Amino acid sequence: MIRGRTMDRQEPMTPISIKIPDRVLEAIERERVLLEERVRGVKFSRTDAILSLLEFALHVMHATEQDS
């Protein structure tokens, strides 16, 4: 089983610390589980799930801006 997906990234990363409401953390955990179901044999971390969600949200926001 492959672990440590976040560490596989080739780009520099900066650690940050944020407070997240429990309901949002639960949604992040659900996304982490979905990622693992989509990619069998890979263990995803919460960081992976947060990065995935942030990258998707930024993509959608920028795509929406370009449509305007």
C-alpha positions as CSV (number, residue, x, y, z in Angstrom):
1,M,0.0,0.0,0.0
2,I,1.3,3.4,-0.9
3,R,1.3,6.1,1.8
4,G,2.4,9.7,2.0
5,R,0.9,11.2,-1.2
6,T,1.5,14.7,0.0
7,M,5.2,14.0,0.3
8,D,5.3,12.9,-3.4
9,R,4.7,16.4,-4.7
10,Q,7.7,18.0,-6.4
11,E,6.7,21.6,-5.7
12,P,7.7,23.4,-2.5
13,M,5.1,23.4,0.2
14,T,4.6,25.6,3.3
15,P,2.9,24.3,6.4
16,I,0.1,26.3,7.7
17,S,-2.1,26.0,10.8
18,I,-5.8,26.9,10.7
19,K,-8.9,26.3,12.9
20,I,-11.7,24.4,11.1
21,P,-15.2,23.9,12.4
22,D,-16.0,20.2,13.2
23,R,-18.6,20.1,10.3
24,V,-16.0,21.2,7.8
25,L,-13.5,18.7,9.2
26,E,-16.1,15.9,8.8
27,A,-16.6,16.9,5.1
28,I,-12.8,16.9,4.6
29,E,-12.7,13.4,6.1
30,R,-15.5,12.2,3.8
31,E,-13.5,13.6,0.8
32,R,-10.4,11.7,2.0
33,V,-12.3,8.5,2.1
34,L,-13.7,9.2,-1.4
35,L,-10.2,9.8,-2.7
36,E,-9.1,6.4,-1.3
37,E,-12.1,4.7,-2.9
38,R,-11.3,6.3,-6.3
39,V,-7.6,5.3,-6.1
40,R,-7.4,1.8,-4.6
41,G,-4.2,0.9,-2.7
42,V,-3.3,4.5,-1.9
43,K,-3.7,6.1,1.5
44,F,-4.6,9.8,1.4
45,S,-4.0,12.1,4.3
46,R,-6.3,15.0,5.4
47,T,-3.7,17.3,3.8
48,D,-4.2,15.5,0.5
49,A,-8.0,16.0,0.8
50,I,-7.7,19.7,1.7
51,L,-5.3,20.3,-1.2
52,S,-7.7,18.5,-3.6
53,L,-10.6,20.5,-2.4
54,L,-8.7,23.8,-2.5
55,E,-7.3,23.2,-6.0
56,F,-10.8,22.3,-7.3
57,A,-12.4,25.4,-5.7
58,L,-9.7,27.7,-7.1
59,H,-10.1,26.1,-10.6
60,V,-13.9,26.6,-10.5
61,M,-13.5,30.2,-9.3
62,H,-11.0,31.1,-12.0
63,A,-13.1,29.3,-14.7
64,T,-16.1,31.3,-13.5
65,E,-14.1,34.6,-13.7
66,Q,-13.1,33.8,-17.3
67,D,-16.7,33.1,-18.3
68,S,-17.7,36.6,-17.2
